Amino acid sequence: MAFWLGVALGILGSLITFGPGGEAYWFGFTSIFIAAGLFSKSYQYRIAAVILLVLCFTATYNGYIHGLEYQEFLKTRPN
């Protein structure tokens, strides 16, 4: 059940528009639920969980970089 909640959160996260860096928190939280698929007895769930975890970690990293770039932009912006 937790795996499918993670899948639903991942789909929802791909449709939501976040503030700069906000997707890092969203997909980081989502990866916790998707990781539940690694403990399944079915190898299909395990393979799907690994693929979705890689996608979530990529989205988390990209969100983190986006947030850092936005913070740098705010520092260089005149008041």
All heavy atoms as a GROMACS GRO file, in nm:
protein
  623
    1MET      N    1   0.082  -0.119   0.000
    1MET     CA    2   0.000   0.000   0.000
    1MET      C    3   0.087   0.127   0.000
    1MET      O    4   0.056   0.222  -0.069
    1MET     CB    5  -0.092  -0.003   0.122
    1MET     CG    6  -0.190   0.111   0.125
    1MET     SD    7  -0.303   0.111  -0.012
    1MET     CE    8  -0.445   0.045   0.064
    2ALA      N    9   0.196   0.123   0.076
    2ALA     CA   10   0.284   0.241   0.084
    2ALA      C   11   0.351   0.267  -0.051
    2ALA      O   12   0.370   0.383  -0.090
    2ALA     CB   13   0.388   0.224   0.193
    3PHE      N   14   0.384   0.160  -0.123
    3PHE     CA   15   0.446   0.176  -0.254
    3PHE      C   16   0.352   0.250  -0.348
    3PHE      O   17   0.394   0.341  -0.419
    3PHE     CB   18   0.482   0.038  -0.312
    3PHE     CG   19   0.531   0.043  -0.453
    3PHE    CD1   20   0.658   0.087  -0.482
    3PHE    CD2   21   0.449   0.004  -0.558
    3PHE    CE1   22   0.705   0.091  -0.612
    3PHE    CE2   23   0.494   0.008  -0.687
    3PHE     CZ   24   0.622   0.052  -0.715
    4TRP      N   25   0.226   0.213  -0.349
    4TRP     CA   26   0.130   0.278  -0.439
    4TRP      C   27   0.103   0.422  -0.398
    4TRP      O   28   0.077   0.507  -0.483
    4TRP     CB   29   0.001   0.197  -0.449
    4TRP     CG   30   0.024   0.073  -0.529
    4TRP    CD1   31   0.029  -0.055  -0.485
    4TRP    CD2   32   0.051   0.067  -0.670
    4TRP    NE1   33   0.057  -0.141  -0.587
    4TRP    CE2   34   0.071  -0.070  -0.702
    4TRP    CE3   35   0.061   0.162  -0.770
    4TRP    CZ2   36   0.099  -0.111  -0.832
    4TRP    CZ3   37   0.089   0.120  -0.899
    4TRP    CH2   38   0.108  -0.015  -0.929
    5LEU      N   39   0.110   0.450  -0.268
    5LEU     CA   40   0.100   0.589  -0.224
    5LEU      C   41   0.218   0.669  -0.278
    5LEU      O   42   0.201   0.783  -0.323
    5LEU     CB   43   0.094   0.597  -0.071
    5LEU     CG   44   0.092   0.738  -0.012
    5LEU    CD1   45  -0.033   0.812  -0.056
    5LEU    CD2   46   0.101   0.730   0.139
    6GLY      N   47   0.336   0.610  -0.275
    6GLY     CA   48   0.453   0.676  -0.331
    6GLY      C   49   0.442   0.700  -0.480
    6GLY      O   50   0.482   0.805  -0.530
    7VAL      N   51   0.385   0.604  -0.550
    7VAL     CA   52   0.363   0.621  -0.695
    7VAL      C   53   0.266   0.736  -0.720
    7VAL      O   54   0.288   0.821  -0.806
    7VAL     CB   55   0.313   0.490  -0.758
    7VAL    CG1   56   0.268   0.512  -0.902
    7VAL    CG2   57   0.420   0.382  -0.752
    8ALA      N   58   0.159   0.741  -0.642
    8ALA     CA   59   0.061   0.848  -0.657
    8ALA      C   60   0.124   0.984  -0.625
    8ALA      O   61   0.100   1.083  -0.695
    8ALA     CB   62  -0.059   0.823  -0.567
    9LEU      N   63   0.206   0.990  -0.521
    9LEU     CA   64   0.274   1.116  -0.487
    9LEU      C   65   0.374   1.156  -0.594
    9LEU      O   66   0.390   1.274  -0.623
    9LEU     CB   67   0.344   1.103  -0.352
    9LEU     CG   68   0.255   1.099  -0.228
    9LEU    CD1   69   0.339   1.071  -0.104
    9LEU    CD2   70   0.178   1.227  -0.212
   10GLY      N   71   0.440   1.059  -0.654
   10GLY     CA   72   0.533   1.088  -0.763
   10GLY      C   73   0.463   1.144  -0.885
   10GLY      O   74   0.510   1.240  -0.946
   11ILE      N   75   0.350   1.086  -0.918
   11ILE     CA   76   0.272   1.137  -1.032
   11ILE      C   77   0.221   1.277  -1.001
   11ILE      O   78   0.228   1.367  -1.085
   11ILE     CB   79   0.156   1.040  -1.066
   11ILE    CG1   80   0.213   0.910  -1.122
   11ILE    CG2   81   0.059   1.104  -1.164
   11ILE    CD1   82   0.110   0.799  -1.136
   12LEU      N   83   0.170   1.294  -0.881
   12LEU     CA   84   0.120   1.426  -0.842
   12LEU      C   85   0.233   1.529  -0.841
   12LEU      O   86   0.214   1.643  -0.886
   12LEU     CB   87   0.055   1.418  -0.704
   12LEU     CG   88  -0.012   1.544  -0.651
   12LEU    CD1   89  -0.125   1.586  -0.743
   12LEU    CD2   90  -0.063   1.520  -0.511
   13GLY      N   91   0.350   1.489  -0.794
   13GLY     CA   92   0.464   1.580  -0.791
   13GLY      C   93   0.511   1.621  -0.929
   13GLY      O   94   0.565   1.730  -0.947
   14SER      N   95   0.491   1.536  -1.027
   14SER     CA   96   0.531   1.573  -1.163
   14SER      C   97   0.432   1.671  -1.226
   14SER      O   98   0.465   1.735  -1.325
   14SER     CB   99   0.544   1.448  -1.251
   14SER     OG  100   0.419   1.388  -1.269
   15LEU      N  101   0.315   1.685  -1.168
   15LEU     CA  102   0.215   1.777  -1.220
   15LEU      C  103   0.210   1.910  -1.146
   15LEU      O  104   0.158   2.008  -1.197
   15LEU     CB  105   0.076   1.712  -1.214
   15LEU     CG  106   0.059   1.583  -1.294
   15LEU    CD1  107  -0.078   1.524  -1.268
   15LEU    CD2  108   0.079   1.608  -1.442
   16ILE      N  109   0.264   1.914  -1.024
   16ILE     CA  110   0.258   2.033  -0.940
   16ILE      C  111   0.371   2.128  -0.978
   16ILE      O  112   0.482   2.086  -1.008
   16ILE     CB  113   0.271   1.995  -0.792
   16ILE    CG1  114   0.151   1.914  -0.746
   16ILE    CG2  115   0.286   2.117  -0.704
   16ILE    CD1  116   0.164   1.862  -0.604
   17THR      N  117   0.344   2.257  -0.971
   17THR     CA  118   0.446   2.358  -0.988
   17THR      C  119   0.495   2.398  -0.849
   17THR      O  120   0.416   2.439  -0.765
   17THR     CB  121   0.391   2.482  -1.060
   17THR    OG1  122   0.340   2.442  -1.185
   17THR    CG2  123   0.499   2.585  -1.079
   18PHE      N  124   0.625   2.384  -0.825
   18PHE     CA  125   0.683   2.411  -0.694
   18PHE      C  126   0.754   2.545  -0.694
   18PHE      O  127   0.794   2.596  -0.798
   18PHE     CB  128   0.785   2.303  -0.657
   18PHE     CG  129   0.726   2.168  -0.636
   18PHE    CD1  130   0.728   2.074  -0.736
   18PHE    CD2  131   0.668   2.135  -0.516
   18PHE    CE1  132   0.674   1.948  -0.717
   18PHE    CE2  133   0.613   2.010  -0.495
   18PHE     CZ  134   0.616   1.917  -0.596
   19GLY      N  135   0.775   2.599  -0.574
   19GLY     CA  136   0.866   2.711  -0.559
   19GLY      C  137   1.007   2.660  -0.582
   19GLY      O  138   1.032   2.539  -0.578
   20PRO      N  139   1.101   2.749  -0.605
   20PRO     CA  140   1.238   2.705  -0.633
   20PRO      C  141   1.294   2.618  -0.520
   20PRO      O  142   1.301   2.659  -0.405
   20PRO     CB  143   1.317   2.835  -0.643
   20PRO     CG  144   1.215   2.937  -0.679
   20PRO     CD  145   1.088   2.894  -0.614
   21GLY      N  146   1.328   2.496  -0.551
   21GLY     CA  147   1.384   2.403  -0.455
   21GLY      C  148   1.281   2.320  -0.380
   21GLY      O  149   1.317   2.228  -0.308
   22GLY      N  150   1.154   2.348  -0.396
   22GLY     CA  151   1.051   2.276  -0.324
   22GLY      C  152   1.036   2.132  -0.365
   22GLY      O  153   0.997   2.047  -0.285
   23GLU      N  154   1.070   2.103  -0.489
   23GLU     CA  155   1.057   1.965  -0.536
   23GLU      C  156   1.159   1.874  -0.468
   23GLU      O  157   1.138   1.753  -0.462
   23GLU     CB  158   1.068   1.955  -0.687
   23GLU     CG  159   1.196   2.004  -0.745
   23GLU     CD  160   1.195   2.149  -0.789
   23GLU    OE1  161   1.106   2.224  -0.746
   23GLU    OE2  162   1.283   2.188  -0.865
   24ALA      N  163   1.265   1.930  -0.413
   24ALA     CA  164   1.362   1.846  -0.341
   24ALA      C  165   1.296   1.783  -0.219
   24ALA      O  166   1.317   1.664  -0.191
   24ALA     CB  167   1.483   1.930  -0.299
   25TYR      N  168   1.219   1.859  -0.147
   25TYR     CA  169   1.150   1.806  -0.029
   25TYR      C  170   1.041   1.707  -0.069
   25TYR      O  171   1.023   1.604  -0.005
   25TYR     CB  172   1.090   1.919   0.054
   25TYR     CG  173   1.194   2.013   0.108
   25TYR    CD1  174   1.204   2.143   0.060
   25TYR    CD2  175   1.283   1.971   0.206
   25TYR    CE1  176   1.299   2.229   0.109
   25TYR    CE2  177   1.379   2.057   0.256
   25TYR     CZ  178   1.386   2.185   0.208
   25TYR     OH  179   1.481   2.270   0.256
   26TRP      N  180   0.966   1.741  -0.173
   26TRP     CA  181   0.855   1.657  -0.215
   26TRP      C  182   0.903   1.519  -0.258
   26TRP      O  183   0.852   1.416  -0.212
   26TRP     CB  184   0.778   1.724  -0.328
   26TRP     CG  185   0.660   1.645  -0.374
   26TRP    CD1  186   0.658   1.546  -0.467
   26TRP    CD2  187   0.527   1.656  -0.326
   26TRP    NE1  188   0.532   1.497  -0.482
   26TRP    CE2  189   0.449   1.562  -0.397
   26TRP    CE3  190   0.465   1.738  -0.233
   26TRP    CZ2  191   0.313   1.549  -0.376
   26TRP    CZ3  192   0.330   1.724  -0.212
   26TRP    CH2  193   0.255   1.630  -0.283
   27PHE      N  194   0.998   1.515  -0.348
   27PHE     CA  195   1.044   1.387  -0.400
   27PHE      C  196   1.130   1.311  -0.299
   27PHE      O  197   1.137   1.189  -0.303
   27PHE     CB  198   1.116   1.404  -0.533
   27PHE     CG  199   1.021   1.435  -0.646
   27PHE    CD1  200   1.016   1.562  -0.701
   27PHE    CD2  201   0.937   1.338  -0.694
   27PHE    CE1  202   0.928   1.591  -0.803
   27PHE    CE2  203   0.848   1.365  -0.797
   27PHE     CZ  204   0.844   1.493  -0.852
   28GLY      N  205   1.194   1.382  -0.208
   28GLY     CA  206   1.264   1.315  -0.099
   28GLY      C  207   1.167   1.242  -0.009
   28GLY      O  208   1.190   1.128   0.033
   29PHE      N  209   1.054   1.306   0.021
   29PHE     CA  210   0.950   1.244   0.102
   29PHE      C  211   0.884   1.129   0.026
   29PHE      O  212   0.856   1.024   0.084
   29PHE     CB  213   0.845   1.351   0.139
   29PHE     CG  214   0.733   1.300   0.223
   29PHE    CD1  215   0.754   1.267   0.356
   29PHE    CD2  216   0.606   1.286   0.170
   29PHE    CE1  217   0.649   1.221   0.435
   29PHE    CE2  218   0.502   1.240   0.247
   29PHE     CZ  219   0.524   1.208   0.380
   30THR      N  220   0.863   1.147  -0.102
   30THR     CA  221   0.801   1.044  -0.185
   30THR      C  222   0.887   0.918  -0.194
   30THR      O  223   0.836   0.806  -0.194
   30THR     CB  224   0.774   1.099  -0.326
   30THR    OG1  225   0.687   1.213  -0.315
   30THR    CG2  226   0.708   0.997  -0.414
   31SER      N  227   1.018   0.937  -0.196
   31SER     CA  228   1.108   0.822  -0.208
   31SER      C  229   1.098   0.729  -0.087
   31SER      O  230   1.125   0.610  -0.099
   31SER     CB  231   1.252   0.868  -0.229
   31SER     OG  232   1.299   0.937  -0.115
   32ILE      N  233   1.059   0.781   0.028
   32ILE     CA  234   1.040   0.696   0.146
   32ILE      C  235   0.931   0.594   0.121
   32ILE      O  236   0.946   0.476   0.154
   32ILE     CB  237   1.007   0.783   0.269
   32ILE    CG1  238   1.126   0.872   0.304
   32ILE    CG2  239   0.968   0.697   0.388
   32ILE    CD1  240   1.094   0.979   0.406
   33PHE      N  241   0.822   0.638   0.062
   33PHE     CA  242   0.710   0.547   0.034
   33PHE      C  243   0.745   0.449  -0.078
   33PHE      O  244   0.706   0.332  -0.073
   33PHE     CB  245   0.584   0.625   0.000
   33PHE     CG  246   0.528   0.699   0.116
   33PHE    CD1  247   0.541   0.836   0.127
   33PHE    CD2  248   0.463   0.631   0.218
   33PHE    CE1  249   0.490   0.904   0.234
   33PHE    CE2  250   0.411   0.698   0.326
   33PHE     CZ  251   0.425   0.836   0.335
   34ILE      N  252   0.815   0.498  -0.178
   34ILE     CA  253   0.850   0.410  -0.289
   34ILE      C  254   0.949   0.303  -0.244
   34ILE      O  255   0.947   0.190  -0.293
   34ILE     CB  256   0.905   0.492  -0.407
   34ILE    CG1  257   0.789   0.573  -0.468
   34ILE    CG2  258   0.968   0.404  -0.513
   34ILE    CD1  259   0.829   0.665  -0.578
   35ALA      N  260   1.033   0.336  -0.149
   35ALA     CA  261   1.130   0.238  -0.097
   35ALA      C  262   1.061   0.118  -0.032
   35ALA      O  263   1.121   0.011  -0.021
   35ALA     CB  264   1.223   0.304   0.002
   36ALA      N  265   0.936   0.132   0.006
   36ALA     CA  266   0.862   0.019   0.063
   36ALA      C  267   0.848  -0.094  -0.040
   36ALA      O  268   0.837  -0.210  -0.001
   36ALA     CB  269   0.724   0.064   0.109
   37GLY      N  270   0.854  -0.062  -0.167
   37GLY     CA  271   0.846  -0.164  -0.271
   37GLY      C  272   0.968  -0.254  -0.275
   37GLY      O  273   0.962  -0.364  -0.330
   38LEU      N  274   1.078  -0.210  -0.216
   38LEU     CA  275   1.198  -0.293  -0.212
   38LEU      C  276   1.182  -0.414  -0.121
   38LEU      O  277   1.255  -0.511  -0.133
   38LEU     CB  278   1.319  -0.210  -0.166
   38LEU     CG  279   1.363  -0.098  -0.259
   38LEU    CD1  280   1.473  -0.017  -0.192
   38LEU    CD2  281   1.410  -0.153  -0.391
   39PHE      N  282   1.088  -0.407  -0.030
   39PHE     CA  283   1.066  -0.515   0.066
   39PHE      C  284   0.954  -0.610   0.024
   39PHE      O  285   0.914  -0.696   0.100
   39PHE     CB  286   1.035  -0.457   0.205
   39PHE     CG  287   1.145  -0.368   0.256
   39PHE    CD1  288   1.129  -0.231   0.260
   39PHE    CD2  289   1.265  -0.424   0.296
   39PHE    CE1  290   1.230  -0.150   0.306
   39PHE    CE2  291   1.367  -0.343   0.342
   39PHE     CZ  292   1.349  -0.206   0.348
   40SER      N  293   0.907  -0.595  -0.099
   40SER     CA  294   0.802  -0.680  -0.151
   40SER      C  295   0.858  -0.817  -0.190
   40SER      O  296   0.975  -0.832  -0.221
   40SER     CB  297   0.737  -0.614  -0.273
   40SER     OG  298   0.642  -0.699  -0.329
   41LYS      N  299   0.772  -0.916  -0.189
   41LYS     CA  300   0.814  -1.050  -0.231
   41LYS      C  301   0.821  -1.063  -0.383
   41LYS      O  302   0.891  -1.148  -0.435
   41LYS     CB  303   0.717  -1.155  -0.175
   41LYS     CG  304   0.724  -1.166  -0.025
   41LYS     CD  305   0.628  -1.268   0.027
   41LYS     CE  306   0.634  -1.272   0.178
   41LYS     NZ  307   0.542  -1.370   0.234
   42SER      N  308   0.748  -0.980  -0.453
   42SER     CA  309   0.743  -0.986  -0.598
   42SER      C  310   0.861  -0.909  -0.658
   42SER      O  311   0.889  -0.795  -0.620
   42SER     CB  312   0.612  -0.924  -0.646
   42SER     OG  313   0.612  -0.910  -0.785
   43TYR      N  314   0.930  -0.971  -0.753
   43TYR     CA  315   1.044  -0.905  -0.813
   43TYR      C  316   1.001  -0.790  -0.904
   43TYR      O  317   1.079  -0.698  -0.929
   43TYR     CB  318   1.133  -1.005  -0.888
   43TYR     CG  319   1.077  -1.057  -1.017
   43TYR    CD1  320   1.106  -0.994  -1.136
   43TYR    CD2  321   0.996  -1.170  -1.019
   43TYR    CE1  322   1.056  -1.041  -1.256
   43TYR    CE2  323   0.945  -1.218  -1.138
   43TYR     CZ  324   0.974  -1.154  -1.255
   43TYR     OH  325   0.924  -1.201  -1.373
   44GLN      N  326   0.877  -0.792  -0.955
   44GLN     CA  327   0.830  -0.681  -1.038
   44GLN      C  328   0.820  -0.553  -0.955
   44GLN      O  329   0.855  -0.444  -1.002
   44GLN     CB  330   0.693  -0.712  -1.100
   44GLN     CG  331   0.697  -0.815  -1.208
   44GLN     CD  332   0.653  -0.951  -1.158
   44GLN    OE1  333   0.639  -0.974  -1.038
   44GLN    NE2  334   0.632  -1.043  -1.250
   45TYR      N  335   0.772  -0.566  -0.831
   45TYR     CA  336   0.766  -0.450  -0.743
   45TYR      C  337   0.906  -0.399  -0.710
   45TYR      O  338   0.928  -0.279  -0.702
   45TYR     CB  339   0.693  -0.483  -0.613
   45TYR     CG  340   0.543  -0.472  -0.622
   45TYR    CD1  341   0.463  -0.585  -0.616
   45TYR    CD2  342   0.481  -0.349  -0.637
   45TYR    CE1  343   0.326  -0.576  -0.624
   45TYR    CE2  344   0.344  -0.338  -0.646
   45TYR     CZ  345   0.266  -0.452  -0.639
   45TYR     OH  346   0.131  -0.441  -0.648
   46ARG      N  347   0.999  -0.490  -0.689
   46ARG     CA  348   1.136  -0.449  -0.657
   46ARG      C  349   1.200  -0.374  -0.772
   46ARG      O  350   1.265  -0.272  -0.753
   46ARG     CB  351   1.220  -0.570  -0.621
   46ARG     CG  352   1.186  -0.628  -0.487
   46ARG     CD  353   1.285  -0.736  -0.451
   46ARG     NE  354   1.216  -0.837  -0.372
   46ARG     CZ  355   1.250  -0.962  -0.365
   46ARG    NH1  356   1.354  -1.006  -0.433
   46ARG    NH2  357   1.182  -1.046  -0.291
   47ILE      N  358   1.181  -0.424  -0.894
   47ILE     CA  359   1.237  -0.358  -1.011
   47ILE      C  360   1.173  -0.220  -1.030
   47ILE      O  361   1.242  -0.121  -1.056
   47ILE     CB  362   1.220  -0.445  -1.137
   47ILE    CG1  363   1.307  -0.569  -1.125
   47ILE    CG2  364   1.253  -0.367  -1.264
   47ILE    CD1  365   1.283  -0.672  -1.232
   48ALA      N  366   1.041  -0.214  -1.017
   48ALA     CA  367   0.971  -0.086  -1.030
   48ALA      C  368   1.017   0.011  -0.921
   48ALA      O  369   1.034   0.130  -0.948
   48ALA     CB  370   0.821  -0.107  -1.022
   49ALA      N  371   1.038  -0.039  -0.800
   49ALA     CA  372   1.082   0.047  -0.690
   49ALA      C  373   1.221   0.104  -0.717
   49ALA      O  374   1.246   0.222  -0.691
   49ALA     CB  375   1.080  -0.030  -0.558
   50VAL      N  376   1.310   0.022  -0.769
   50VAL     CA  377   1.445   0.071  -0.799
   50VAL      C  378   1.440   0.179  -0.907
   50VAL      O  379   1.505   0.285  -0.894
   50VAL     CB  380   1.537  -0.046  -0.842
   50VAL    CG1  381   1.667   0.004  -0.902
   50VAL    CG2  382   1.564  -0.137  -0.724
   51ILE      N  383   1.364   0.156  -1.011
   51ILE     CA  384   1.353   0.253  -1.120
   51ILE      C  385   1.292   0.383  -1.068
   51ILE      O  386   1.342   0.493  -1.096
   51ILE     CB  387   1.271   0.196  -1.237
   51ILE    CG1  388   1.349   0.083  -1.303
   51ILE    CG2  389   1.236   0.303  -1.339
   51ILE    CD1  390   1.269   0.002  -1.402
   52LEU      N  391   1.185   0.373  -0.991
   52LEU     CA  392   1.120   0.493  -0.939
   52LEU      C  393   1.207   0.564  -0.835
   52LEU      O  394   1.204   0.687  -0.825
   52LEU     CB  395   0.984   0.457  -0.880
   52LEU     CG  396   0.879   0.416  -0.982
   52LEU    CD1  397   0.751   0.371  -0.913
   52LEU    CD2  398   0.850   0.531  -1.078
   53LEU      N  399   1.285   0.490  -0.759
   53LEU     CA  400   1.377   0.554  -0.664
   53LEU      C  401   1.485   0.634  -0.736
   53LEU      O  402   1.520   0.744  -0.694
   53LEU     CB  403   1.440   0.450  -0.572
   53LEU     CG  404   1.357   0.408  -0.452
   53LEU    CD1  405   1.424   0.294  -0.378
   53LEU    CD2  406   1.335   0.525  -0.359
   54VAL      N  407   1.536   0.579  -0.845
   54VAL     CA  408   1.635   0.653  -0.923
   54VAL      C  409   1.573   0.782  -0.977
   54VAL      O  410   1.635   0.889  -0.971
   54VAL     CB  411   1.692   0.566  -1.037
   54VAL    CG1  412   1.772   0.648  -1.136
   54VAL    CG2  413   1.776   0.453  -0.979
   55LEU      N  414   1.451   0.774  -1.026
   55LEU     CA  415   1.383   0.893  -1.076
   55LEU      C  416   1.358   0.995  -0.965
   55LEU      O  417   1.375   1.116  -0.984
   55LEU     CB  418   1.252   0.855  -1.144
   55LEU     CG  419   1.265   0.778  -1.275
   55LEU    CD1  420   1.128   0.734  -1.325
   55LEU    CD2  421   1.336   0.862  -1.379
   56CYS      N  422   1.317   0.945  -0.847
   56CYS     CA  423   1.292   1.036  -0.734
   56CYS      C  424   1.421   1.101  -0.686
   56CYS      O  425   1.421   1.220  -0.655
   56CYS     CB  426   1.226   0.960  -0.619
   56CYS     SG  427   1.049   0.949  -0.633
   57PHE      N  428   1.529   1.024  -0.678
   57PHE     CA  429   1.655   1.082  -0.634
   57PHE      C  430   1.707   1.184  -0.735
   57PHE      O  431   1.763   1.287  -0.697
   57PHE     CB  432   1.759   0.974  -0.609
   57PHE     CG  433   1.732   0.891  -0.488
   57PHE    CD1  434   1.770   0.759  -0.484
   57PHE    CD2  435   1.667   0.943  -0.378
   57PHE    CE1  436   1.747   0.681  -0.372
   57PHE    CE2  437   1.641   0.866  -0.265
   57PHE     CZ  438   1.681   0.736  -0.262
   58THR      N  439   1.685   1.158  -0.863
   58THR     CA  440   1.723   1.255  -0.966
   58THR      C  441   1.642   1.383  -0.952
   58THR      O  442   1.697   1.494  -0.960
   58THR     CB  443   1.703   1.195  -1.106
   58THR    OG1  444   1.779   1.075  -1.114
   58THR    CG2  445   1.746   1.290  -1.214
   59ALA      N  446   1.512   1.370  -0.932
   59ALA     CA  447   1.427   1.488  -0.914
   59ALA      C  448   1.462   1.563  -0.786
   59ALA      O  449   1.460   1.686  -0.782
   59ALA     CB  450   1.280   1.447  -0.912
   60THR      N  451   1.497   1.490  -0.681
   60THR     CA  452   1.537   1.554  -0.556
   60THR      C  453   1.666   1.633  -0.576
   60THR      O  454   1.676   1.748  -0.532
   60THR     CB  455   1.558   1.448  -0.445
   60THR    OG1  456   1.436   1.377  -0.427
   60THR    CG2  457   1.599   1.511  -0.315
   61TYR      N  458   1.763   1.575  -0.642
   61TYR     CA  459   1.890   1.644  -0.666
   61TYR      C  460   1.868   1.766  -0.755
   61TYR      O  461   1.925   1.873  -0.729
   61TYR     CB  462   1.991   1.548  -0.729
   61TYR     CG  463   2.124   1.613  -0.756
   61TYR    CD1  464   2.209   1.643  -0.651
   61TYR    CD2  465   2.162   1.645  -0.885
   61TYR    CE1  466   2.331   1.704  -0.674
   61TYR    CE2  467   2.283   1.707  -0.910
   61TYR     CZ  468   2.368   1.735  -0.805
   61TYR     OH  469   2.487   1.797  -0.828
   62ASN      N  470   1.790   1.752  -0.860
   62ASN     CA  471   1.762   1.866  -0.948
   62ASN      C  472   1.690   1.977  -0.874
   62ASN      O  473   1.717   2.095  -0.897
   62ASN     CB  474   1.681   1.822  -1.069
   62ASN     CG  475   1.761   1.741  -1.167
   62ASN    OD1  476   1.884   1.749  -1.169
   62ASN    ND2  477   1.694   1.659  -1.246
   63GLY      N  478   1.599   1.941  -0.785
   63GLY     CA  479   1.531   2.042  -0.704
   63GLY      C  480   1.626   2.113  -0.610
   63GLY      O  481   1.617   2.234  -0.589
   64TYR      N  482   1.718   2.038  -0.552
   64TYR     CA  483   1.819   2.097  -0.464
   64TYR      C  484   1.906   2.196  -0.540
   64TYR      O  485   1.931   2.309  -0.493
   64TYR     CB  486   1.903   1.986  -0.402
   64TYR     CG  487   2.018   2.036  -0.319
   64TYR    CD1  488   1.995   2.094  -0.194
   64TYR    CD2  489   2.149   2.025  -0.365
   64TYR    CE1  490   2.101   2.140  -0.118
   64TYR    CE2  491   2.254   2.071  -0.289
   64TYR     CZ  492   2.230   2.128  -0.166
   64TYR     OH  493   2.334   2.174  -0.090
   65ILE      N  494   1.952   2.157  -0.659
   65ILE     CA  495   2.035   2.246  -0.742
   65ILE      C  496   1.955   2.369  -0.783
   65ILE      O  497   2.006   2.481  -0.781
   65ILE     CB  498   2.088   2.171  -0.866
   65ILE    CG1  499   2.181   2.058  -0.823
   65ILE    CG2  500   2.156   2.264  -0.964
   65ILE    CD1  501   2.303   2.106  -0.746
   66HIS      N  502   1.829   2.350  -0.818
   66HIS     CA  503   1.743   2.462  -0.856
   66HIS      C  504   1.727   2.560  -0.740
   66HIS      O  505   1.728   2.682  -0.759
   66HIS     CB  506   1.609   2.410  -0.904
   66HIS     CG  507   1.522   2.514  -0.966
   66HIS    ND1  508   1.388   2.522  -0.942
   66HIS    CD2  509   1.551   2.616  -1.051
   66HIS    CE1  510   1.338   2.624  -1.008
   66HIS    NE2  511   1.434   2.682  -1.075
   67GLY      N  512   1.712   2.508  -0.620
   67GLY     CA  513   1.701   2.593  -0.502
   67GLY      C  514   1.828   2.672  -0.475
   67GLY      O  515   1.824   2.790  -0.439
   68LEU      N  516   1.944   2.608  -0.493
   68LEU     CA  517   2.072   2.677  -0.475
   68LEU      C  518   2.090   2.788  -0.579
   68LEU      O  519   2.135   2.898  -0.546
   68LEU     CB  520   2.188   2.579  -0.485
   68LEU     CG  521   2.206   2.482  -0.369
   68LEU    CD1  522   2.324   2.390  -0.397
   68LEU    CD2  523   2.227   2.556  -0.239
   69GLU      N  524   2.054   2.758  -0.702
   69GLU     CA  525   2.064   2.860  -0.807
   69GLU      C  526   1.973   2.978  -0.778
   69GLU      O  527   2.010   3.093  -0.801
   69GLU     CB  528   2.030   2.798  -0.943
   69GLU     CG  529   2.132   2.702  -0.995
   69GLU     CD  530   2.087   2.628  -1.118
   69GLU    OE1  531   1.968   2.638  -1.156
   69GLU    OE2  532   2.172   2.559  -1.179
   70TYR      N  533   1.856   2.951  -0.726
   70TYR     CA  534   1.763   3.059  -0.693
   70TYR      C  535   1.818   3.144  -0.578
   70TYR      O  536   1.806   3.267  -0.580
   70TYR     CB  537   1.626   3.002  -0.656
   70TYR     CG  538   1.524   3.108  -0.627
   70TYR    CD1  539   1.474   3.188  -0.729
   70TYR    CD2  540   1.477   3.128  -0.498
   70TYR    CE1  541   1.381   3.286  -0.703
   70TYR    CE2  542   1.384   3.225  -0.470
   70TYR     CZ  543   1.336   3.304  -0.573
   70TYR     OH  544   1.244   3.401  -0.546
   71GLN      N  545   1.878   3.080  -0.479
   71GLN     CA  546   1.938   3.156  -0.368
   71GLN      C  547   2.052   3.244  -0.417
   71GLN      O  548   2.067   3.358  -0.372
   71GLN     CB  549   1.986   3.061  -0.258
   71GLN     CG  550   1.874   2.990  -0.184
   71GLN     CD  551   1.782   3.089  -0.112
   71GLN    OE1  552   1.826   3.188  -0.056
   71GLN    NE2  553   1.654   3.059  -0.119
   72GLU      N  554   2.132   3.193  -0.508
   72GLU     CA  555   2.240   3.273  -0.566
   72GLU      C  556   2.185   3.389  -0.647
   72GLU      O  557   2.240   3.499  -0.645
   72GLU     CB  558   2.332   3.187  -0.654
   72GLU     CG  559   2.417   3.091  -0.576
   72GLU     CD  560   2.514   3.164  -0.484
   72GLU    OE1  561   2.573   3.265  -0.524
   72GLU    OE2  562   2.529   3.116  -0.369
   73PHE      N  563   2.076   3.365  -0.719
   73PHE     CA  564   2.013   3.473  -0.795
   73PHE      C  565   1.963   3.583  -0.702
   73PHE      O  566   1.977   3.701  -0.730
   73PHE     CB  567   1.896   3.416  -0.877
   73PHE     CG  568   1.808   3.521  -0.936
   73PHE    CD1  569   1.851   3.597  -1.043
   73PHE    CD2  570   1.681   3.544  -0.885
   73PHE    CE1  571   1.769   3.694  -1.098
   73PHE    CE2  572   1.600   3.641  -0.938
   73PHE     CZ  573   1.644   3.718  -1.045
   74LEU      N  574   1.904   3.543  -0.588
   74LEU     CA  575   1.856   3.643  -0.494
   74LEU      C  576   1.969   3.725  -0.432
   74LEU      O  577   1.951   3.844  -0.404
   74LEU     CB  578   1.776   3.575  -0.382
   74LEU     CG  579   1.640   3.516  -0.422
   74LEU    CD1  580   1.574   3.451  -0.301
   74LEU    CD2  581   1.549   3.624  -0.479
   75LYS      N  582   2.085   3.665  -0.415
   75LYS     CA  583   2.199   3.738  -0.360
   75LYS      C  584   2.254   3.842  -0.457
   75LYS      O  585   2.302   3.947  -0.415
   75LYS     CB  586   2.312   3.641  -0.324
   75LYS     CG  587   2.282   3.557  -0.203
   75LYS     CD  588   2.396   3.462  -0.176
   75LYS     CE  589   2.362   3.367  -0.063
   75LYS     NZ  590   2.469   3.267  -0.041
   76THR      N  591   2.246   3.815  -0.586
   76THR     CA  592   2.301   3.907  -0.687
   76THR      C  593   2.199   4.012  -0.731
   76THR      O  594   2.236   4.107  -0.798
   76THR     CB  595   2.348   3.830  -0.811
   76THR    OG1  596   2.238   3.761  -0.868
   76THR    CG2  597   2.458   3.733  -0.773
   77ARG      N  598   2.076   3.996  -0.691
   77ARG     CA  599   1.971   4.088  -0.732
   77ARG      C  600   1.976   4.216  -0.650
   77ARG      O  601   1.987   4.211  -0.528
   77ARG     CB  602   1.837   4.018  -0.713
   77ARG     CG  603   1.723   4.080  -0.784
   77ARG     CD  604   1.601   3.995  -0.769
   77ARG     NE  605   1.510   4.070  -0.686
   77ARG     CZ  606   1.407   4.020  -0.624
   77ARG    NH1  607   1.381   3.892  -0.631
   77ARG    NH2  608   1.327   4.095  -0.553
   78PRO      N  609   1.969   4.332  -0.712
   78PRO     CA  610   1.966   4.456  -0.633
   78PRO      C  611   1.833   4.471  -0.559
   78PRO      O  612   1.729   4.427  -0.606
   78PRO     CB  613   1.982   4.566  -0.738
   78PRO     CG  614   1.939   4.505  -0.867
   78PRO     CD  615   1.965   4.358  -0.856
   79ASN      N  616   1.840   4.531  -0.442
   79ASN     CA  617   1.717   4.548  -0.363
   79ASN      C  618   1.628   4.651  -0.418
   79ASN      O  619   1.618   4.752  -0.435
   79ASN     CB  620   1.753   4.579  -0.217
   79ASN     CG  621   1.811   4.455  -0.152
   79ASN    OD1  622   1.789   4.345  -0.198
   79ASN    ND2  623   1.885   4.475  -0.046
   0.00000   0.00000   0.00000
